[in-house]
Amino acid sequence: MQGTLFVVSAPSGAGKTSLVHALVDSTPDLHVSVSHTTRPQRPGEEDGVNYHFVQPQQFTAMLNDNAFLEHAEVFGNLYGTSKQAVAAQLESGRDVILEIDWQGAEQIRRQAPEAVSIFILPPSRAILQQRLEGRGQDSEAVIQGRMAQAAEQISHHVEFDYLVVNDDFQVALQQLQAVVISQRLRHEKQAQRYQDLLTSLLS
């Protein structure tokens, strides 16, 4: 049975990475796809776990080989999702979640219109800025750049299937879990999963 592809996007600092990690940890058979990026590795990040960190030349070579399901340039860095890696997991019946920006989500919708997309909002601009500053990973100039682009990113919320506000982390996590469960309960999935049961009940 083919797995479901989930796409999660948000402005930088909205908490999508923490939510996606908690969702994957708490949901059986849900796997996050590890993207390729040219951005520098941050303290505490692991190559192959958080991202596949590659040089710009390697990224360009993969792009020329049509190796990405989606790709985007964000704050001067390149990001891309391996087409082969995602296809292999979906074909094995696993659900896959992509944590990407709105540009990548737009490309996914064109190539995989059956994908389920979720946009995460911060509860306010003030809290968004507090979260960016609280990470302690970016300079003030970078933070202000992210804040300046936040409105443009948030304007694309209308293109997504679901909208979640990350005010209370546990509530937002429960809402993401509900989206995954609802997709797994769709008729076409359940009819395949319980084909033998349906046959016996109808005989």
N, C-alpha and C positions, 0 to 999 in steps of 0.2 A: 504494500500500500504506500502510495506516494506521501511523503511528509508535507507539512505546510511551511511556507516561507513567511516569516514575520519580519517587518521592517519597523525599527524604532528610531525616531528623529527628535531633535530638540535643539534649542539654542545652547551654546556653550555655557555650562554652569547650572543648567536646569536639574542636573542629577541623574541623567539617563544612564551613565555608566554604572553607578551604584545600584540603580533599580534593575538594570539588565542582569548584573551579576547575581543579585538576590533572587531574581526571577528564575534564572537558570539553576541556581543552587537548590531552589525549592520545588522545581518542576521536573519530574522524570522525563527522560527522552526529549529534552529541549537543549539544543546545543548552540552556542554562540559561534558565529563565523569570525575567524581572526583575519582582519584586513591587513593589507600591505600599506606601508606609509614611508614617506621620505623624511618625516619630521624627526627631530632628535629624540632619543630615548630619555624618558624622565626618570628620576630616582624612584626605585621600587618596581619599575616595570621590567618585564621579562620578554625577551625576543621569542616569538612563537606562541606566547601566552596572551599578552596584551595586544601586540601587533607583530607582524613580520616587518622588522625595520630594514629597509633596503636603500641603496644609493639611488640618486635620480636616474643614472644611466640604466640601472637594472629595471627600474620602474618603467622607463620609456621603452625598453626592449619588450617587456611583458605587454605593454599597451599596444605596441606594433604587432605583436603576435595574437591580438584579440583575446588575451587571457583573462580580462576583467568583465565581470557581470555589470559592474558599475565602477565609475571612478570620478574623482572630483579634486579640485584644488581649493583648500580651505586655509585661510590665513597664511598663504604662501607655501604650504606643504601639500604634497600629493597623497591621495588615499585611493585604494582600490580593493575590490572584493573578487577573489578568485572564482571564476566561473566553474572550473572543474571541481574544486573543493565543495562548493555548495551543491552542485548537481549530484555528486556522489553521496552526500548525506541525505538529501531528499529522496533519492532513489532507494536508499536502504530503509526508508520508512521513518527516518528521524525528522522531527521538526527543527528548523533552523531559524535563528534570530540574527538579524543584521542591525548593528548599531551604527547608523550612517547619517549624513546630513541630508537636507531636503533635495539637494541636487542629485545625490545618489538615489534617493527614493524615487525621484522623477524618472530616472533611467530604469530602475527596477520595474516600475509600473508599465513601461513600454515593452520590456522584454518578458516580464512575468506578471501579467495583469491579475492573476489569481492570488498574488501575494497580499497579505493582510498588513495594513500600515497603521502605526500608532504615533501620535505626536504628543510630546510631554511639554507642558508649560510650567514655568515658575509661578508662584502665587503673586509676585509683584516684581517690578524692576529693581526696587531697593533690595529685596532679598536675593535676586539674581546677582547683583553686584557684590553683596556680602559673601555669597558662596564662591564667586570667582576670587575675591580677595582672600577668603579663608583657606583656599587650596594652597596658597603660598608657593605656587609653582611659576607664576607669570609676573613680568614686570608691570608697573602701572600703565605704561604705554600699551602693552598687549591687552591688559584688562579693559582699558578704555576703547581699544579697537574692537574687542568682542562685544562690549556694550553698544557701540555704535552700529554694529551689524545685527544686533539682536532683533530689532523691530522688523528688518527685512526677512530674517529667518522665520520669525513667528508669523509673518503674513501668509506663509505657505501652509498654515494649519488646515486651511479649507480643503486641501488636496488629500487629506488623510481619512482613513475609515473611522478611527477612534481618537478621542482627545482625553488626556489624563492630566490633571493638575497635581504637581508634586509639592503639596503643602505639608501634609502629614505623610511621612515616608511609608508607614505600614498600610495606610489607606491606599496610597498610589500603587503599592506592590500588590495588594489584594485586587485592585481593579485590573492590573496587567494580567494577573493570574486568571481572572474571570474571562478576559478576552481569549486567552489560550484555551481554556476549558470549553468555552462556547464554540470555538472553531473545531475542536476535537469531537464535539457532540453533533456537528452538522450531519444531516441525513446521509449524504453520500459517504462520509467517513464511517459512520456507525453501521450502515448497511453492508459495507465491505468487511468491517471488523466482526460483525455478528451474522455473517452469511449462513453459517451452519444452523445457528439458532433460529433464524427466520425461516429457513427451509423446513426445519422440524415443526415449528409452530404452525406453518401453513399447510402441512401435509395431512 
